[in-house]
Amino acid sequence: KDIEFIDSYYYNKLELTRFSSSVGKFVGFTEYGVKNAANWNKDASYLSAMKAQKEAVCLNHIQIEYSNML
């Protein structure tokens, strides 16, 4: 429950857009990023795929990563 999947998009060290599994949608940080976030949030299939990444990536690898840290 404490795991969060974050997918950020940068250009010239400036974060444009971010998807956060805790928010459940894309958030834009620049004018260009806000436009992209709005378009990506309209696409239900893309949004569902991003939400599924938490389980596909994070939850399947957490035990391996956790044991490597200890």
Summary of the structure (lengths in Angstrom):
residues: 70
radius of gyration: 13.8
end to end distance: 19.9
largest distance: 42.1
contacts: 173
relative contact order: 0.17
helix: 54%
strand: 24%
